Amino acid sequence: PDHEAATTRLLAGDADFLEQVRPNHLNQIRTNDRLGLKPYPSLDVGFLQFNLRDPRRPTGAHPVLGQREVRRAMAMAIDRKALISRVLDSLGAPAYGPFTRALATADTTIPQFEFDPARAGQILDSLGWRMRGDYRYRNGRPLRFSLISPSSSTTRQQMAVIIQDMLKRIGVQVDLQVMDGGPLMALVRAGTFDAFFAASHFDPSPSSIRQSWTTSAMAQGGN
């Protein structure tokens, strides 16, 4: 159960195989003549889950995240390749949608937003979100939201800090919050949150997407 101890045994020659390697151990393994790395596809996907409804008034749109163009601007301001490289080294890749590349039906031709913080700033300007000091405001409201990460995931906590910095560069204020799984999911299910750094482990079948990402799935408690 102790991953550090398991890795120490592998490096010392007391173990022959370790299924999962963490980024902080990659260089030690790469420089060990006895060991080799064998990458394989993952069924895990991490993503930012935005609440499009106002947490205080569920019948209304979220004052910041409810507008599609705002979300698009933020997507253009996040350098996903750099984000993954800084936290996961070579152990991750940008997703093309709510599916993994391990699926036979994965479509890697889906157009993606290019990393373009200058264009992101222009979009926000056109929507009336203007810079005042370090952050943007519109009609006195700050362009601000909270992002929750689970305490069980060091990876998502590290990525959240980097995302916070990337979005600050275009004037978006992100308040980070780390929570235990139970209270966190209670907020998500109740809709009383702004954004959640989520992750899903899919079955090796396209049907797993339908179980989580369709209208019927949401009616039954899916994502």
Phi, psi and omega in degrees: 000338181267106185294324179297317179295321179296318180293321178299319178295320179297313182295330181277353181089009180271358177219151183260336189211137175227122188293316184239133179246139179264154186304324183290351179254357186301313183296322178298321181285321180299326183266005178265116185296339182276344190246155176220151179258136179233101180287149175215154185296146179255153175257016181258141175226130175252146184199158172272125180255110182269142174269115182276353179255152178290119181301333181270342181215083189303341180279349182252163179287150176298134185296340179243306188276352182286346181262122185302318183294330175294316179296322178296318179299318179293323177298323180287341181269353181258117177277093187294321180297315179294321179301311182293319181297319183292327185260320187250001182059242180257013187266014179207168179209151178299139179276154178260358181166193181281053180206164179256157178291347180290339180285140180297336182267005182300128182255104182269012178260001180296127181301141180243156173291131175283147175290111185209077183298330178295314178295323178300317178296321178297320179298315181295322176301316183294336180271000179094003176274102187252146181291135173220098188077232182273345188230170182260151178221153172219121182054038178084352180266131178284148174280086193215141174206164180258145180236120182262135173237146180285142180294342182279350185241100176296324180301311182290328176295317179295318179295324181298321179295319180291319177298319178304316180292319180296320181285332176298329182294340176251011174093015179262128179264121180244122177265119183270142179218131177252129184224153173290158188303313183300302178299324180298309183293333176296320177295317182297313181296327180278347181077017182259058179211166176263301181215148184228129176277096188262171174206147178228144173249113187269156168287154180283051182210142177302337181297337180295332177292316180297330182289341184244330194243016178251165180299319180294325179293319179296324179295337180259011176099015178284190182294000000 
